[in-house]
């Protein structure tokens, strides 16, 4: 196709067609019989040309530049048209270069849908963009690049302007969308007007962004906001230059404010919850010539309807807390930066100080409010530090690890509460849950509560992830050797109800040798799974972990491991599993990493399980899991039968003895026992109770007398069948110790004399070398002719009848 472009001299327009940068020559321009790769048509020329290819838009671009001189003559103010017509369908750029005096101002007024500023390098969705440059003397300042469909309605500039409109080759746009007007001097670099008449947000940048704002310049943004709407300003990115004079700042002019203009540093929290329209100005400074630095600013203005609970304040009392920080923030903070197009939620310390993130510190009382339609998009993260310097001061103190009510009463979900517990050398930390106890989160036993605790033990060199725990388990306490961090995380809204039942506590204890020690008191009806820390990545080298499992007295525990071997190979040292019951004489079971782990076994007493790691070879890690169950103790049937049989024998013996005694009482008088009254009857074995030695007392004389023998002469029958008999046991003639004698055993006493059994009783083993004298009447002797035998050792056998009469024990 052939194209003809006629240019009038009065229009002062130049058209240039040239190859796109970086494109190889695959198409050319034919003018008459000449082939060229570039064509320039000047004012007053009329040129006809064709392309040597059917798709010239792939190879060529076109610039149409119009020069307007407002200094030497009148300016053609009004709507700006796209001229000339009938241009080929190429990517094209219209440029309007307007020269004007710095004593006057120019205004670019855009028709709806207005403009939206974009960052350098960003593309517009429809590929139609505007670029505005301000020209002051010989300096050019890039005011910004804009797309259609925004809130920027006017741009006022001091001096000249270069306005560019970029259109793609297939754009149907036929109008420029803006007009030029003459205005009085604005006495600043530029004024950008933004109309925000509904809930929306706008992002704007300082001129030359991301390069530096001109030195000692001033510019203003005017925001037109309905009086029934609320606007908030947020600085997302800024930097400061090195000033020699003056100070870089922003100034706000807010209608109705008693302190206009309100001056803020760029580092300050910017005003929020502004009712209606306002102006924001950026002021530069005189920069250091040697090291000027860069002043730049990217900010956002958010306009919202007043919230229903705008005037509702929430009291956050942290006056009694210490070493605590509470941060209220948007979901995903700080790793995720919310899109500027997202609905915004603000947290306000006062009606004009609001931000997306608010941090509160302990020791103060705050009244906060929220500018947010959906509070579920907000979260709370808090942190508390507890430390111990001197164990003598803090050993007896128990600290409650509870979320303060000042946090739980807020209508915001608690995402995480961290306790950082710091202990110096030779002091360890004990975490306990006395009533709820803790359950370790393992694949076979997952936590299903509304919150959990993540426990990490750390040193400057290493970090040990002890595990994730939730309430309602069997772990009573955990002792850790190093500093630890406990992070409470919540899941859903149930924590608000369960927060009243927290019972986690901690204390500082003397140094422990293991890296970590668990005390486990399982529910007898449950199966408990326990696993090594740092699951599934494996214990760090040379770390030792212990579990102390409490077994109820009427229960027997069964201990088993979830796999047969440790599954590692050691490069240095050995890895061990040790199991030992806490009872006298218990044997310790030890397994190395190259041995099979113990089979499931019964444990009848409290027991220890210890896992000690070596330095494993590459690609092997020590991860170990074991389980514990309980059952009632079962008594062996053989034992039961033996006990029953023994009881039956005892009952039979008892009945026999009773029958014999009853028969004996009917046939004769009771037996009479005469005991030496001079004998000390204190419990044997306590030497201090005896004031005399063995040679000076009569504790070794003991007599048992059968009454039938004592009164034998009275019981004689006419036929003389009863003849009393006396047996004399000769005393021990050897050395005598200083301990008192023990009473003779009960089974030695001859209570049944008339038994039909004529066998001699077995001799008594005299283990204590004590000497006893037994006297009985013998045939042919009277009851009063018992001899008094004195031995060299001073022992004496008195007449039994005389003793009986002296003691008055005759029955």
Buried (B, 14 or more C-beta within 10 A) or exposed (E): EEBEBEBEEEBBBBBBBBBEEEEEEEBBBBEEEEEEEEBEBEBEBEBEBBBEEEEBBBBBBBBBBBBBBBEEEEBEBEEBEBBBEEBBBBBBBBBBBBBBEEEBBBBBBBEEEBBBBBEEEEEBEEBBBBBBBBBBEEEEBBBBBBBBEBBBBBBBBBBBBBBBBBBBBEBEEEEBBBBBBEBEEBEBBBBBBBBBEEBBBBBBBBBBBBEBBBBBBBBBBBBBBBEEBBBBBBBEEBBBBBBEEEEBBBBBBBEEBEEEBBEBEBEEBBBBBBBBBBBBBBBBBEBEEEEBBBBBBBBBBBBBBEBEBBEEBBEBEBEEBEEBBBBBBBEEBEEEEBEEEEEBBBBBBEBBBBBBBBEBEBEEEBEBBBBBBEBEBBBBBBBBEBEBEEBEEBEEEEBEBBBBEBBBBBEBBBBBBBBBBBBEEEBBBBBBBEEBBBBBBBEEBEBEBBBBBBBBBBEEEEEBBBBBBBBEBBBBBBBBBBBBBBBBBBBEEEBBEBBEEBBBBBBBBEEBEBBBBBBBBBEBEBBBBBBBBBBEEBBBBEBBBBBBBBBBEEBBBBBBBBEEEBBBBBEEBEBBBBBBBBEEEBEEBEBEBEEEBBEEEEBBBBBBBBBBBBEBEEEBBBBBBBBBBBEEEEEEEEEEEEEEEEEEEEEEEEEEEEEBEEEBEEEBBEBBBBBBEEBEEEEBEEEEEBEEEBEEBBBBBBBBBBBBBBBBEEBEEEEEEBEBBBEBEEBBEEEBEEBBBEEBEEEEEEBEBEEEEEEEEEEEEEEEEBBBBBBBBBEEBEBEEBEEEEEEBBBBBBBBBBBBEEEEEEE
